[in-house]
Amino acid sequence: MTALAVTGRVAASTQNQAKSALLFLYREVLGAELPWLDGIQKAKASVRLPVVLTRDEVARLLARLDGVHRLIGALLYGTGLRIMEAMRLRVKDVEFSRREIVVRDGKGNKDRVTMLPLRVVSPLSEQIEHARELHRVDLADGFGAVWLPFALDRKFPGAARMAICLSGGLALD
């Protein structure tokens, strides 16, 4: 155990997994008790503070982006969306009147609600209108399907083609 920590320099979770494996081997497989192993404390993960950009740094970063990339960056910063959540954002999940976004199938397959910043309302509305026009053209050309959440494509077989997709991959319907 000490060699793992000192020589191997492994993470705390690896040390704890090794301890649990030894306890399981001796208790469950060999039927022996190791009272001295119970006295070994669990390794604690080091606490690190997250690196956060200042408002000025965020403003300079967003200023270097254009179009849909700027909109995505603003959504990520202003709403707390993860990248894939922003890429899968659908029109029906944006509530302009309440300035809310419903995040579906987020981390851990959970849904949640987050705020829609006032600064993003106008560019997002414009992007939705642009996406509607692109969608009409795509459908006329035989394309226009978007990603749908888990099993929704089986429940509603034609739904992926009825949805609107923002250019850049933001799936909206």
FIDREN-904719 format. One record per atom (N, C-alpha, C): residue number from 0; x, y, z; atom name. Coordinates in steps of 0.02 Angstrom, whole numbers. Example, Ala and Ser with C-alpha at 12.3 -4.5 7.8 and 13.67 -1.06 7.14 Angstrom:
! FIDREN-904719
PT  seq      px      py      pz  atom
PT    0     660    -284     390     N
PT    0     615    -225     390    CA
PT    0     660    -165     390     C
PT    1     642    -112     354     N
PT    1     684     -53     357    CA
PT    1     645       2     394     C
! end
This chain:
! FIDREN-904719
PT  seq      px      py      pz  atom
PT    0      41     -59       0     N
PT    0       0       0       0    CA
PT    0      44      62       0     C
PT    1      96      61      40     N
PT    1     141     119      42    CA
PT    1     177     126     -24     C
PT    2     197      70     -53     N
PT    2     232      73    -118    CA
PT    2     188     104    -172     C
PT    3     124      89    -169     N
PT    3      78     120    -218    CA
PT    3      79     195    -211     C
PT    4      75     218    -149     N
PT    4      70     290    -137    CA
PT    4     137     325    -150     C
PT    5     192     296    -125     N
PT    5     256     331    -128    CA
PT    5     293     318    -194     C
PT    6     304     255    -209     N
PT    6     342     238    -270    CA
PT    6     299     244    -332     C
PT    7     239     215    -330     N
PT    7     195     216    -388    CA
PT    7     162     283    -400     C
PT    8     157     323    -347     N
PT    8     125     389    -352    CA
PT    8      57     386    -387     C
PT    9      16     337    -366     N
PT    9     -49     329    -397    CA
PT    9    -100     374    -362     C
PT   10    -157     381    -394     N
PT   10    -211     423    -368    CA
PT   10    -241     392    -305     C
PT   11    -275     434    -266     N
PT   11    -307     410    -205    CA
PT   11    -358     356    -219     C
PT   12    -395     363    -274     N
PT   12    -446     313    -290    CA
PT   12    -413     245    -306     C
PT   13    -354     246    -336     N
PT   13    -318     183    -351    CA
PT   13    -295     151    -286     C
PT   14    -270     191    -239     N
PT   14    -249     163    -174    CA
PT   14    -308     133    -137     C
PT   15    -364     167    -137     N
PT   15    -424     141    -103    CA
PT   15    -450      78    -136     C
PT   16    -446      75    -202     N
PT   16    -467      14    -238    CA
PT   16    -421     -44    -220     C
PT   17    -357     -32    -215     N
PT   17    -309     -86    -196    CA
PT   17    -324    -111    -126     C
PT   18    -338     -66     -79     N
PT   18    -355     -85     -11    CA
PT   18    -418    -127     -10     C
PT   19    -469    -106     -47     N
PT   19    -532    -143     -50    CA
PT   19    -522    -212     -80     C
PT   20    -479    -217    -131     N
PT   20    -465    -281    -162    CA
PT   20    -430    -328    -113     C
PT   21    -383    -303     -74     N
PT   21    -349    -345     -24    CA
PT   21    -399    -368      29     C
PT   22    -440    -323      53     N
PT   22    -491    -342     103    CA
PT   22    -537    -396      76     C
PT   23    -560    -388      13     N
PT   23    -604    -438     -17    CA
PT   23    -568    -505     -23     C
PT   24    -506    -504     -47     N
PT   24    -469    -567     -55    CA
PT   24    -464    -604      11     C
PT   25    -442    -570      63     N
PT   25    -431    -604     127    CA
PT   25    -497    -623     161     C
PT   26    -546    -579     161     N
PT   26    -609    -593     197    CA
PT   26    -653    -642     159     C
PT   27    -665    -629      96     N
PT   27    -714    -668      58    CA
PT   27    -685    -730      25     C
PT   28    -624    -726       0     N
PT   28    -596    -783     -37    CA
PT   28    -558    -829      11     C
PT   29    -513    -801      51     N
PT   29    -472    -842      95    CA
PT   29    -503    -853     164     C
PT   30    -555    -814     181     N
PT   30    -588    -822     245    CA
PT   30    -545    -801     304     C
PT   31    -498    -757     293     N
PT   31    -453    -734     347    CA
PT   31    -466    -661     361     C
PT   32    -458    -642     424     N
PT   32    -466    -573     444    CA
PT   32    -397    -539     448     C
PT   33    -395    -478     427     N
PT   33    -334    -438     432    CA
PT   33    -349    -375     472     C
PT   34    -349    -381     539     N
PT   34    -368    -323     580    CA
PT   34    -322    -263     570     C
PT   35    -259    -275     555     N
PT   35    -213    -219     545    CA
PT   35    -230    -179     482     C
PT   36    -263    -210     433     N
PT   36    -280    -175     371    CA
PT   36    -339    -127     383     C
PT   37    -380    -143     434     N
PT   37    -436     -99     450    CA
PT   37    -412     -32     477     C
PT   38    -352     -31     506     N
PT   38    -325      30     536    CA
PT   38    -297      78     484     C
PT   39    -288      54     423     N
PT   39    -260      98     371    CA
PT   39    -316     144     347     C
PT   40    -302     208     349     N
PT   40    -352     257     328    CA
PT   40    -358     258     252     C
PT   41    -417     280     230     N
PT   41    -427     288     158    CA
PT   41    -385     347     134     C
PT   42    -358     339      74     N
PT   42    -321     394      44    CA
PT   42    -369     449      24     C
PT   43    -349     511      35     N
PT   43    -392     567      18    CA
PT   43    -367     601     -45     C
PT   44    -413     614     -90     N
PT   44    -395     650    -152    CA
PT   44    -376     721    -135     C
PT   45    -326     747    -170     N
PT   45    -305     815    -158    CA
PT   45    -359     863    -181     C
PT   46    -367     916    -143     N
PT   46    -417     966    -159    CA
PT   46    -385    1020    -202     C
PT   47    -414    1030    -261     N
PT   47    -388    1081    -306    CA
PT   47    -443    1130    -321     C
PT   48    -425    1193    -321     N
PT   48    -473    1244    -339    CA
PT   48    -479    1248    -415     C
PT   49    -539    1256    -440     N
PT   49    -547    1260    -513    CA
PT   49    -518    1325    -540     C
PT   50    -495    1323    -601     N
PT   50    -470    1383    -634    CA
PT   50    -530    1416    -668     C
PT   51    -544    1478    -651     N
PT   51    -602    1513    -678    CA
PT   51    -577    1576    -713     C
PT   52    -603    1587    -773     N
PT   52    -586    1648    -810    CA
PT   52    -621    1708    -779     C
PT   53    -588    1766    -782     N
PT   53    -620    1827    -759    CA
PT   53    -672    1849    -811     C
PT   54    -715    1896    -793     N
PT   54    -766    1921    -840    CA
PT   54    -732    1953    -901     C
PT   55    -677    1988    -889     N
PT   55    -640    2019    -943    CA
PT   55    -611    1967    -990     C
PT   56    -583    1913    -962     N
PT   56    -555    1860   -1004    CA
PT   56    -609    1826   -1046     C
PT   57    -667    1815   -1016     N
PT   57    -723    1785   -1053    CA
PT   57    -745    1832   -1109     C
PT   58    -750    1896   -1095     N
PT   58    -771    1944   -1146    CA
PT   58    -721    1945   -1204     C
PT   59    -656    1944   -1188     N
PT   59    -605    1943   -1242    CA
PT   59    -609    1878   -1282     C
PT   60    -622    1823   -1249     N
PT   60    -628    1758   -1283    CA
PT   60    -688    1758   -1330     C
PT   61    -746    1780   -1305     N
PT   61    -807    1781   -1346    CA
PT   61    -800    1830   -1403     C
PT   62    -763    1884   -1393     N
PT   62    -754    1934   -1446    CA
PT   62    -716    1906   -1506     C
PT   63    -678    1853   -1494     N
PT   63    -639    1823   -1549    CA
PT   63    -680    1771   -1587     C
PT   64    -741    1757   -1564     N
PT   64    -784    1708   -1598    CA
PT   64    -836    1744   -1639     C
PT   65    -859    1712   -1692     N
PT   65    -911    1741   -1736    CA
PT   65    -968    1692   -1745     C
PT   66   -1026    1719   -1763     N
PT   66   -1083    1679   -1783    CA
PT   66   -1106    1628   -1732     C
PT   67   -1119    1568   -1757     N
PT   67   -1145    1515   -1713    CA
PT   67   -1094    1495   -1660     C
PT   68   -1030    1502   -1675     N
PT   68    -979    1485   -1625    CA
PT   68    -981    1533   -1566     C
PT   69    -994    1596   -1581     N
PT   69   -1001    1645   -1527    CA
PT   69   -1063    1631   -1486     C
PT   70   -1118    1613   -1520     N
PT   70   -1179    1596   -1485    CA
PT   70   -1169    1536   -1439     C
PT   71   -1136    1485   -1464     N
PT   71   -1122    1426   -1423    CA
PT   71   -1079    1444   -1363     C
PT   72   -1026    1484   -1375     N
PT   72    -983    1506   -1320    CA
PT   72   -1022    1545   -1268     C
PT   73   -1066    1590   -1291     N
PT   73   -1107    1630   -1244    CA
PT   73   -1155    1585   -1205     C
PT   74   -1183    1535   -1239     N
PT   74   -1228    1488   -1205    CA
PT   74   -1189    1448   -1152     C
PT   75   -1130    1424   -1170     N
PT   75   -1090    1386   -1122    CA
PT   75   -1074    1428   -1061     C
PT   76   -1053    1490   -1072     N
PT   76   -1034    1534   -1017    CA
PT   76   -1094    1557    -977     C
PT   77   -1146    1579   -1011     N
PT   77   -1203    1611    -977    CA
PT   77   -1252    1563    -946     C
PT   78   -1254    1501    -969     N
PT   78   -1304    1454    -944    CA
PT   78   -1275    1397    -904     C
PT   79   -1211    1385    -911     N
PT   79   -1180    1328    -878    CA
PT   79   -1189    1263    -916     C
PT   80   -1212    1268    -979     N
PT   80   -1220    1207   -1019    CA
PT   80   -1153    1176   -1033     C
PT   81   -1152    1111   -1038     N
PT   81   -1093    1075   -1062    CA
PT   81   -1095    1076   -1138     C
PT   82   -1039    1061   -1170     N
PT   82   -1035    1066   -1243    CA
PT   82   -1088    1024   -1277     C
PT   83   -1094     960   -1258     N
PT   83   -1142     917   -1291    CA
PT   83   -1214     939   -1278     C
PT   84   -1227     967   -1219     N
PT   84   -1293     992   -1204    CA
PT   84   -1310    1051   -1250     C
PT   85   -1262    1094   -1262     N
PT   85   -1273    1150   -1308    CA
PT   85   -1283    1125   -1379     C
PT   86   -1246    1075   -1399     N
PT   86   -1251    1049   -1467    CA
PT   86   -1318    1014   -1479     C
PT   87   -1348     989   -1426     N
PT   87   -1412     953   -1432    CA
PT   87   -1472     995   -1412     C
PT   88   -1461    1059   -1401     N
PT   88   -1515    1103   -1380    CA
PT   88   -1570    1106   -1432     C
PT   89   -1633    1101   -1410     N
PT   89   -1691    1102   -1455    CA
PT   89   -1734    1163   -1440     C
PT   90   -1768    1188   -1491     N
PT   90   -1811    1247   -1484    CA
PT   90   -1862    1236   -1429     C
PT   91   -1892    1177   -1426     N
PT   91   -1944    1165   -1376    CA
PT   91   -1916    1167   -1305     C
PT   92   -1850    1163   -1297     N
PT   92   -1819    1166   -1231    CA
PT   92   -1798    1237   -1211     C
PT   93   -1810    1285   -1255     N
PT   93   -1795    1355   -1240    CA
PT   93   -1860    1391   -1226     C
PT   94   -1867    1418   -1168     N
PT   94   -1927    1455   -1147    CA
PT   94   -1909    1528   -1142     C
PT   95   -1921    1565   -1197     N
PT   95   -1902    1636   -1199    CA
PT   95   -1941    1678   -1149     C
PT   96   -2005    1664   -1140     N
PT   96   -2046    1705   -1095    CA
PT   96   -2023    1700   -1023     C
PT   97   -1999    1642   -1002     N
PT   97   -1974    1633    -933    CA
PT   97   -1898    1638    -930     C
PT   98   -1866    1647    -988     N
PT   98   -1793    1649    -994    CA
PT   98   -1762    1589    -959     C
PT   99   -1784    1529    -981     N
PT   99   -1759    1466    -955    CA
PT   99   -1741    1419   -1012     C
PT  100   -1695    1374    -998     N
PT  100   -1678    1320   -1044    CA
PT  100   -1686    1255   -1005     C
PT  101   -1722    1207   -1034     N
PT  101   -1727    1141   -1005    CA
PT  101   -1673    1099   -1037     C
PT  102   -1628    1073    -997     N
PT  102   -1574    1030   -1021    CA
PT  102   -1598     959   -1013     C
PT  103   -1603     924   -1069     N
PT  103   -1627     854   -1068    CA
PT  103   -1568     806   -1076     C
PT  104   -1571     751   -1040     N
PT  104   -1519     700   -1045    CA
PT  104   -1450     729   -1033     C
PT  105   -1443     770    -982     N
PT  105   -1378     799    -964    CA
PT  105   -1334     747    -931     C
PT  106   -1284     771    -896     N
PT  106   -1237     726    -862    CA
PT  106   -1276     680    -815     C
PT  107   -1262     616    -820     N
PT  107   -1298     567    -780    CA
PT  107   -1368     553    -805     C
PT  108   -1381     570    -869     N
PT  108   -1447     561    -900    CA
PT  108   -1502     596    -861     C
PT  109   -1486     653    -831     N
PT  109   -1534     690    -792    CA
PT  109   -1556     753    -829     C
PT  110   -1617     775    -816     N
PT  110   -1642     838    -843    CA
PT  110   -1633     891    -789     C
PT  111   -1625     953    -812     N
PT  111   -1621    1009    -766    CA
PT  111   -1642    1073    -802     C
PT  112   -1655    1125    -764     N
PT  112   -1674    1189    -792    CA
PT  112   -1619    1239    -775     C
PT  113   -1601    1280    -824     N
PT  113   -1552    1333    -812    CA
PT  113   -1578    1398    -842     C
PT  114   -1547    1453    -824     N
PT  114   -1571    1518    -847    CA
PT  114   -1547    1533    -919     C
PT  115   -1585    1574    -954     N
PT  115   -1567    1598   -1020    CA
PT  115   -1548    1671   -1013     C
PT  116   -1483    1687   -1019     N
PT  116   -1461    1756   -1009    CA
PT  116   -1492    1804   -1060     C
PT  117   -1508    1864   -1039     N
PT  117   -1539    1914   -1081    CA
PT  117   -1496    1928   -1143     C
PT  118   -1430    1928   -1135     N
PT  118   -1385    1942   -1191    CA
PT  118   -1388    1890   -1247     C
PT  119   -1412    1831   -1231     N
PT  119   -1414    1777   -1280    CA
PT  119   -1482    1772   -1315     C
PT  120   -1533    1804   -1287     N
PT  120   -1601    1798   -1313    CA
PT  120   -1605    1819   -1387     C
PT  121   -1581    1878   -1403     N
PT  121   -1585    1903   -1472    CA
PT  121   -1545    1861   -1521     C
PT  122   -1480    1847   -1507     N
PT  122   -1443    1805   -1554    CA
PT  122   -1472    1735   -1562     C
PT  123   -1499    1707   -1507     N
PT  123   -1528    1640   -1511    CA
PT  123   -1592    1642   -1553     C
PT  124   -1633    1693   -1545     N
PT  124   -1694    1700   -1585    CA
PT  124   -1676    1706   -1659     C
PT  125   -1626    1746   -1675     N
PT  125   -1604    1753   -1745    CA
PT  125   -1578    1687   -1773     C
PT  126   -1541    1650   -1732     N
PT  126   -1514    1585   -1755    CA
PT  126   -1570    1535   -1767     C
PT  127   -1622    1538   -1726     N
PT  127   -1678    1493   -1735    CA
PT  127   -1713    1507   -1801     C
PT  128   -1723    1571   -1816     N
PT  128   -1754    1589   -1880    CA
PT  128   -1710    1567   -1939     C
PT  129   -1645    1577   -1933     N
PT  129   -1598    1555   -1985    CA
PT  129   -1602    1479   -1993     C
PT  130   -1606    1444   -1937     N
PT  130   -1609    1371   -1939    CA
PT  130   -1674    1346   -1971     C
PT  131   -1729    1382   -1958     N
PT  131   -1793    1362   -1989    CA
PT  131   -1788    1366   -2065     C
PT  132   -1757    1418   -2090     N
PT  132   -1749    1425   -2163    CA
PT  132   -1703    1370   -2190     C
PT  133   -1647    1357   -2157     N
PT  133   -1603    1302   -2178    CA
PT  133   -1639    1235   -2177     C
PT  134   -1680    1225   -2126     N
PT  134   -1717    1163   -2120    CA
PT  134   -1765    1153   -2178     C
PT  135   -1800    1207   -2196     N
PT  135   -1846    1203   -2253    CA
PT  135   -1808    1182   -2317     C
PT  136   -1750    1212   -2328     N
PT  136   -1710    1196   -2387    CA
PT  136   -1685    1124   -2383     C
PT  137   -1660    1104   -2324     N
PT  137   -1636    1035   -2315    CA
PT  137   -1691     983   -2328     C
PT  138   -1750     996   -2301     N
PT  138   -1806     949   -2312    CA
PT  138   -1824     944   -2386     C
PT  139   -1823    1001   -2420     N
PT  139   -1837    1001   -2492    CA
PT  139   -1786     960   -2531     C
PT  140   -1724     958   -2505     N
PT  140   -1670     920   -2537    CA
PT  140   -1665     848   -2512     C
PT  141   -1711     827   -2468     N
PT  141   -1711     758   -2443    CA
PT  141   -1668     747   -2382     C
PT  142   -1647     801   -2350     N
PT  142   -1606     795   -2289    CA
PT  142   -1644     825   -2230     C
PT  143   -1609     844   -2178     N
PT  143   -1639     882   -2124    CA
PT  143   -1654     844   -2060     C
PT  144   -1628     784   -2051     N
PT  144   -1640     747   -1989    CA
PT  144   -1593     770   -1934     C
PT  145   -1614     766   -1872     N
PT  145   -1574     788   -1815    CA
PT  145   -1570     732   -1763     C
PT  146   -1525     740   -1713     N
PT  146   -1519     694   -1657    CA
PT  146   -1580     700   -1613     C
PT  147   -1604     643   -1589     N
PT  147   -1660     642   -1542    CA
PT  147   -1640     605   -1479     C
PT  148   -1667     626   -1421     N
PT  148   -1650     592   -1358    CA
PT  148   -1669     518   -1359     C
PT  149   -1644     482   -1311     N
PT  149   -1651     410   -1303    CA
PT  149   -1721     385   -1322     C
PT  150   -1724     341   -1370     N
PT  150   -1783     303   -1391    CA
PT  150   -1839     346   -1421     C
PT  151   -1830     411   -1425     N
PT  151   -1882     454   -1453    CA
PT  151   -1891     440   -1528     C
PT  152   -1837     422   -1562     N
PT  152   -1842     406   -1634    CA
PT  152   -1883     343   -1645     C
PT  153   -1883     296   -1597     N
PT  153   -1925     237   -1603    CA
PT  153   -1998     253   -1587     C
PT  154   -2008     297   -1538     N
PT  154   -2075     315   -1517    CA
PT  154   -2110     356   -1571     C
PT  155   -2073     402   -1602     N
PT  155   -2100     445   -1654    CA
PT  155   -2055     439   -1716     C
PT  156   -2066     388   -1758     N
PT  156   -2020     373   -1813    CA
PT  156   -2001     430   -1859     C
PT  157   -2044     478   -1873     N
PT  157   -2027     532   -1919    CA
PT  157   -2004     596   -1885     C
PT  158   -1999     595   -1819     N
PT  158   -1985     656   -1781    CA
PT  158   -1918     687   -1798     C
PT  159   -1868     648   -1814     N
PT  159   -1801     676   -1828    CA
PT  159   -1801     720   -1889     C
PT  160   -1847     708   -1936     N
PT  160   -1850     749   -1996    CA
PT  160   -1896     809   -1987     C
PT  161   -1937     808   -1934     N
PT  161   -1981     864   -1922    CA
PT  161   -1947     917   -1878     C
PT  162   -1889     902   -1851     N
PT  162   -1854     947   -1806    CA
PT  162   -1813     996   -1846     C
PT  163   -1797    1051   -1813     N
PT  163   -1755    1102   -1844    CA
PT  163   -1685    1095   -1815     C
PT  164   -1635    1099   -1857     N
PT  164   -1566    1093   -1835    CA
PT  164   -1529    1158   -1847     C
PT  165   -1502    1188   -1795     N
PT  165   -1461    1248   -1804    CA
PT  165   -1398    1230   -1842     C
PT  166   -1375    1274   -1884     N
PT  166   -1311    1260   -1918    CA
PT  166   -1257    1258   -1865     C
PT  167   -1210    1213   -1872     N
PT  167   -1160    1203   -1821    CA
PT  167   -1178    1145   -1775     C
PT  168   -1236    1114   -1787     N
PT  168   -1252    1054   -1750    CA
PT  168   -1299    1063   -1692     C
PT  169   -1321    1123   -1675     N
PT  169   -1368    1130   -1620    CA
PT  169   -1436    1103   -1642     C
PT  170   -1457    1047   -1613     N
PT  170   -1519    1015   -1634    CA
PT  170   -1578    1049   -1600     C
PT  171   -1621    1078   -1640     N
PT  171   -1680    1113   -1613    CA
PT  171   -1742    1087   -1648     C
PT  172   -1797    1080   -1612     N
PT  172   -1860    1064   -1644    CA
PT  172   -1917    1101   -1612     C
! end
